[in-house]
Amino acid sequence: MITVTEAAKKQALRLMEDDGKENLFIRVGVQGGGCSGLMYQLDFDNEEKEGDKAFEDNGIKVVVDKKSYLYLIGTTLDFSGGLNGKGFIFKNPNAERTCGCGESFSL
């Protein structure tokens, strides 16, 4: 399962409302790249694909492709608007190493 903090929920709802779209969910995934080997992906989507894993936490639906799910089990999605940067943050208990910006990781 992927957990969504209250801060991430508020920002996701705000972005969906700004886009004027309804019935959207958060799609998260992992792809090769970045300075640590794997990079997080986050987007809004409205169509599930075959093999997707879907969860709902804190009133937000999160969908992950089957391959990425193996890397993201137990991850918490948070949002920071602080001085160190603004954006969604993945708190991944499976990551053994992360880069300084937190956008890539390795196992």
MIGUDO-247302 format. One record per atom (N, C-alpha, C): x, y, z. Coordinates in pm, whole numbers, plus 50000, padded with zeros to 5 digits. Example, Ala and Ser with C-alpha at 12.3 -4.5 7.8 and 13.67 -1.06 7.14 Angstrom:
513194943150780
512304955050780
513204967050780
512854977550708
513674989450714
512905000350787
***
This chain:
500844988150000
500005000050000
500885012450000
500375023149946
501035036149946
500185045650030
500815052050126
500135061050218
500245075350167
499185083150185
499155097150142
498965105950264
499915115150287
499795124250402
498745134850373
498355141850478
497375152550463
497905163650371
499195166850383
499785177250298
499765173150151
500075160550123
500045155549984
498615155549932
497665151850016
496255151749976
495805165749937
496095175650021
495665189349994
496265194449862
497545191849841
498185196649718
497645189549595
497425176449606
496885168849493
495495174049456
494645176049555
493295181149528
493355195149467
494275203449515
494425217049461
494845216449313
495805207949281
496275206749143
495195201249050
494445191449099
493355185849018
492295196448992
491985204249094
490985214949079
491485225648983
492755229248993
493335239248903
493275234848758
493405221748734
493325216448598
491885215548550
490935217048644
489525216448607
489075202648565
489775192548614
489425178848576
488895171348696
487945162748670
487365154548775
487735139948751
487545131848851
487785117448844
489245114148814
490155122748859
491575119948841
492095112548964
493165105148944
493865098849055
495355101249036
496125098349139
497575099749131
498155086749079
498965087848976
499695076248923
501155078148962
501695068349035
503105068749072
503815056849010
505105058448987
505875047648927
507355049848947
508115040548893
509575040748901
510105038148762
511155045348723
511825042748596
513335043748618
514085037548532
515535038248540
516025052248511
517065056548585
517645069648562
517995076548691
518415088748681
518805096448798
520185092548848
520685099948942
522045097448989
522155085149077
521045079849127
521105067849211
520595055349140
520145056449018
519735044648941
518265043548909
517405047749000
515955047148978
515345060549013
514355064748933
513695077648955
512205075548980
511655083949067
510225083749093
509485091248983
508265086848954
507385093848862
506075096548934
505475107948908
504175111348963
503425119348859
502175115348835
501345122348737
499895120548779
499015127948716
497585126048735
497035118748614
496115109548638
495585101248530
494125098648559
493405093548460
492005089848481
491695076148422
492735068948379
492515055948316
493475045548374
492905035248433
493735024348484
494105014948370
495285008848383
495784999548283
495804985448340
495844975748252
495874961848295
497114959448382
496914953048495
498004949948586
498274960648690
497594972148683
497784982648782
497314978148919
497954983349021
497514981549160
496914994849203
495724994449259
495055006649301
494805006449451
495025017949515
494835019549659
494095032549683
493465033449797
492895046249839
493325048649982
493905060350004
494325064150138
494025078850157
493475082150271
493195096050305
492305102850200
491445094750137
490515100150039
491115102349900
492345097749878
493015099349750
493305085649690
492935083949565
493225071549494
494625072449434
495425061949457
496775060949404
496865048149323
497405049149203
497535037649113
499015036049078
499465023449080
500865020149053
500895008548955
501795009248856
501944997748766
502584986348845
502374974148797
502774962048869
504274961848899
505094965448803
506554965048821
506994975348925
506494987548916
506874998049010
506424994849151
505304988049165
504764984749296
505784977349381
506564968549320
507554960849395
508584970049460
508874981449399
509834991049454
509195000649554
507875002049549
507185012349626
506355007249742
506374994349769
505584988849880
505944996050009
504935001250077
505145007850205
505555022450197
505585028050078
506005041950059
504925051650107
505375062850161
504475073850198
504715085350101
503635090550046
503695102249959
503375114550042
504315123950044
504165136050124
504355148150032
504115159850084
504345172150008
505015182150099
506025189050045
506735199250121
506695212350045
506315222650113
506325235950054
507355244750123
508315238450191
509305245750269
510375252450186
511345258050254
512435265550191
513365256750110
513455243950143
514355234850071
513785230049939
512685234949900
512085230649774
510615227849794
509935227449685
508505225549691
508165213849600
507465204249653
507055193249570
506665181049649
506255170849575
505895158149636
507175150749674
507115143849786
508255136549840
507845122049861
508695113049816
508485098749837
509335094349956
508695089150059
509405083550175
509325068450160
510385062950101
510395048950060
511265040650155
510655031750234
511425023550328
512315013250258
512085010750131
512865000950055
514155006749998
514255019949992
515425026549932
516615025350027
517705019749976
518925018650056
519785031150043
519635038249931
520425050249906
519575059849824
519645072549857
518935082649779
519915093749743
519585101049638
520425112449600
520085124249690
520845134749680
520655146549763
519315153249744
518795153049622
517515159749596
516315150849629
516545137849650
515465128649686
514635123849569
515055127049446
514275122949329
514685109449272
515815104149318
516215090849271
516705082549389
516755069349368
517125060349477
517685047449418
518235039249506
518675025849465
518305016149576
518255003449539
517894992949637
519124984949672
***
